[in-house]
Amino acid sequence: MIPGGGQPNMQQLLQQAQKMQQDLQQAQEELAQTEVDGQAGGGLVRATVTGSGELRALKIDPKAVDPEDTDTLADLIVAAVQAANENAQTLQQQKLGPLAQGLGGGSGIPGLPF
């Protein structure tokens, strides 16, 4: 029997896991700093969120404000925030997707939940 039985070096695995964790943390910090927009009503309402989904700004064109029809304005706001959050999720997948694949997608590191 071969000593070690062909098992990966545990120290090397731990170093890889620590590096991936650092890369993941850095990507999450970048997401928190990056802003993405979403809009509704042809740009009448614009929402800005961070890459992590935090609402940072909301701009409403005065043309969208009708005191007799606040329901439409509310719908436009919700749609703009949803669009911004969808863009944030796309950004998250772009930034974190490769890292998540590295953690569990064939990395050979057992016990990681990805």
C-alpha positions as YAML, in Angstrom:
chain: A
units: angstrom
residues:
- id: 1
  name: MET
  ca: [0.00, 0.00, 0.00]
- id: 2
  name: ILE
  ca: [1.24, 3.46, -0.93]
- id: 3
  name: PRO
  ca: [1.77, 5.80, 2.06]
- id: 4
  name: GLY
  ca: [-0.95, 8.43, 2.08]
- id: 5
  name: GLY
  ca: [-3.07, 6.34, -0.28]
- id: 6
  name: GLY
  ca: [-3.12, 9.13, -2.86]
- id: 7
  name: GLN
  ca: [-5.08, 11.40, -0.55]
- id: 8
  name: PRO
  ca: [-4.72, 15.14, -1.11]
- id: 9
  name: ASN
  ca: [-2.40, 17.04, 1.18]
- id: 10
  name: MET
  ca: [-4.61, 18.40, 3.98]
- id: 11
  name: GLN
  ca: [-2.45, 21.50, 4.45]
- id: 12
  name: GLN
  ca: [-2.79, 22.28, 0.75]
- id: 13
  name: LEU
  ca: [-6.56, 21.83, 0.90]
- id: 14
  name: LEU
  ca: [-6.80, 24.18, 3.87]
- id: 15
  name: GLN
  ca: [-4.73, 26.80, 2.06]
- id: 16
  name: GLN
  ca: [-6.98, 26.52, -1.00]
- id: 17
  name: ALA
  ca: [-10.07, 26.89, 1.17]
- id: 18
  name: GLN
  ca: [-8.64, 29.96, 2.93]
- id: 19
  name: LYS
  ca: [-7.75, 31.55, -0.42]
- id: 20
  name: MET
  ca: [-11.24, 30.91, -1.76]
- id: 21
  name: GLN
  ca: [-12.75, 32.35, 1.40]
- id: 22
  name: GLN
  ca: [-10.63, 35.50, 1.03]
- id: 23
  name: ASP
  ca: [-11.60, 35.81, -2.64]
- id: 24
  name: LEU
  ca: [-15.27, 35.37, -1.73]
- id: 25
  name: GLN
  ca: [-15.06, 38.01, 0.99]
- id: 26
  name: GLN
  ca: [-13.35, 40.44, -1.40]
- id: 27
  name: ALA
  ca: [-16.03, 39.83, -4.05]
- id: 28
  name: GLN
  ca: [-18.78, 40.44, -1.47]
- id: 29
  name: GLU
  ca: [-17.14, 43.72, -0.45]
- id: 30
  name: GLU
  ca: [-16.94, 44.78, -4.10]
- id: 31
  name: LEU
  ca: [-20.63, 43.94, -4.53]
- id: 32
  name: ALA
  ca: [-21.53, 46.09, -1.53]
- id: 33
  name: GLN
  ca: [-19.71, 49.05, -3.16]
- id: 34
  name: THR
  ca: [-21.03, 48.57, -6.71]
- id: 35
  name: GLU
  ca: [-24.30, 50.25, -7.65]
- id: 36
  name: VAL
  ca: [-26.71, 49.05, -10.33]
- id: 37
  name: ASP
  ca: [-29.89, 50.66, -11.64]
- id: 38
  name: GLY
  ca: [-33.34, 49.48, -12.58]
- id: 39
  name: GLN
  ca: [-36.09, 51.45, -14.21]
- id: 40
  name: ALA
  ca: [-39.80, 51.33, -14.95]
- id: 41
  name: GLY
  ca: [-42.26, 53.35, -17.00]
- id: 42
  name: GLY
  ca: [-39.72, 54.09, -19.69]
- id: 43
  name: GLY
  ca: [-37.39, 55.66, -17.15]
- id: 44
  name: LEU
  ca: [-40.00, 57.61, -15.19]
- id: 45
  name: VAL
  ca: [-38.87, 55.78, -12.05]
- id: 46
  name: ARG
  ca: [-35.27, 54.70, -11.46]
- id: 47
  name: ALA
  ca: [-34.00, 52.71, -8.51]
- id: 48
  name: THR
  ca: [-30.36, 52.28, -7.57]
- id: 49
  name: VAL
  ca: [-29.26, 49.35, -5.42]
- id: 50
  name: THR
  ca: [-25.89, 47.97, -4.42]
- id: 51
  name: GLY
  ca: [-24.70, 44.68, -5.82]
- id: 52
  name: SER
  ca: [-25.74, 43.15, -2.50]
- id: 53
  name: GLY
  ca: [-29.32, 44.45, -2.90]
- id: 54
  name: GLU
  ca: [-29.35, 47.52, -0.63]
- id: 55
  name: LEU
  ca: [-31.59, 50.30, -1.97]
- id: 56
  name: ARG
  ca: [-29.46, 53.45, -2.28]
- id: 57
  name: ALA
  ca: [-31.50, 55.87, -4.39]
- id: 58
  name: LEU
  ca: [-34.91, 56.34, -5.95]
- id: 59
  name: LYS
  ca: [-35.57, 58.96, -8.63]
- id: 60
  name: ILE
  ca: [-39.09, 59.80, -9.73]
- id: 61
  name: ASP
  ca: [-39.73, 61.95, -12.77]
- id: 62
  name: PRO
  ca: [-42.38, 64.59, -11.93]
- id: 63
  name: LYS
  ca: [-44.40, 63.33, -14.94]
- id: 64
  name: ALA
  ca: [-45.00, 60.09, -13.02]
- id: 65
  name: VAL
  ca: [-46.66, 61.91, -10.12]
- id: 66
  name: ASP
  ca: [-50.42, 62.07, -10.41]
- id: 67
  name: PRO
  ca: [-52.17, 62.80, -7.10]
- id: 68
  name: GLU
  ca: [-55.28, 61.10, -8.47]
- id: 69
  name: ASP
  ca: [-53.41, 57.89, -9.32]
- id: 70
  name: THR
  ca: [-50.87, 56.99, -6.66]
- id: 71
  name: ASP
  ca: [-51.36, 53.27, -7.35]
- id: 72
  name: THR
  ca: [-49.63, 53.52, -10.71]
- id: 73
  name: LEU
  ca: [-46.73, 55.39, -9.15]
- id: 74
  name: ALA
  ca: [-46.43, 52.73, -6.46]
- id: 75
  name: ASP
  ca: [-46.43, 50.01, -9.14]
- id: 76
  name: LEU
  ca: [-43.68, 51.83, -11.06]
- id: 77
  name: ILE
  ca: [-41.58, 52.13, -7.90]
- id: 78
  name: VAL
  ca: [-41.96, 48.44, -7.12]
- id: 79
  name: ALA
  ca: [-41.12, 47.51, -10.71]
- id: 80
  name: ALA
  ca: [-38.02, 49.74, -10.74]
- id: 81
  name: VAL
  ca: [-36.75, 48.29, -7.45]
- id: 82
  name: GLN
  ca: [-37.39, 44.75, -8.71]
- id: 83
  name: ALA
  ca: [-35.51, 45.50, -11.93]
- id: 84
  name: ALA
  ca: [-32.59, 46.92, -9.95]
- id: 85
  name: ASN
  ca: [-32.54, 43.85, -7.70]
- id: 86
  name: GLU
  ca: [-32.56, 41.55, -10.73]
- id: 87
  name: ASN
  ca: [-29.56, 43.46, -12.08]
- id: 88
  name: ALA
  ca: [-27.89, 43.11, -8.67]
- id: 89
  name: GLN
  ca: [-28.51, 39.33, -8.74]
- id: 90
  name: THR
  ca: [-26.95, 39.12, -12.19]
- id: 91
  name: LEU
  ca: [-23.94, 41.01, -10.88]
- id: 92
  name: GLN
  ca: [-23.74, 38.66, -7.88]
- id: 93
  name: GLN
  ca: [-23.74, 35.63, -10.19]
- id: 94
  name: GLN
  ca: [-20.99, 37.18, -12.29]
- id: 95
  name: LYS
  ca: [-18.83, 37.97, -9.25]
- id: 96
  name: LEU
  ca: [-19.62, 35.05, -6.97]
- id: 97
  name: GLY
  ca: [-20.51, 32.31, -9.46]
- id: 98
  name: PRO
  ca: [-16.94, 31.36, -10.34]
- id: 99
  name: LEU
  ca: [-16.00, 31.38, -6.65]
- id: 100
  name: ALA
  ca: [-18.95, 29.18, -5.69]
- id: 101
  name: GLN
  ca: [-18.02, 26.75, -8.47]
- id: 102
  name: GLY
  ca: [-14.48, 26.69, -7.13]
- id: 103
  name: LEU
  ca: [-15.72, 25.87, -3.64]
- id: 104
  name: GLY
  ca: [-17.88, 22.93, -4.59]
- id: 105
  name: GLY
  ca: [-17.95, 22.45, -8.31]
- id: 106
  name: GLY
  ca: [-15.28, 19.81, -8.56]
- id: 107
  name: SER
  ca: [-12.81, 21.38, -6.17]
- id: 108
  name: GLY
  ca: [-12.50, 18.13, -4.30]
- id: 109
  name: ILE
  ca: [-12.77, 19.89, -0.95]
- id: 110
  name: PRO
  ca: [-15.16, 17.81, 1.12]
- id: 111
  name: GLY
  ca: [-17.61, 19.30, 3.55]
- id: 112
  name: LEU
  ca: [-18.15, 22.62, 1.78]
- id: 113
  name: PRO
  ca: [-21.83, 23.35, 1.25]
- id: 114
  name: PHE
  ca: [-21.56, 24.47, -2.40]
...
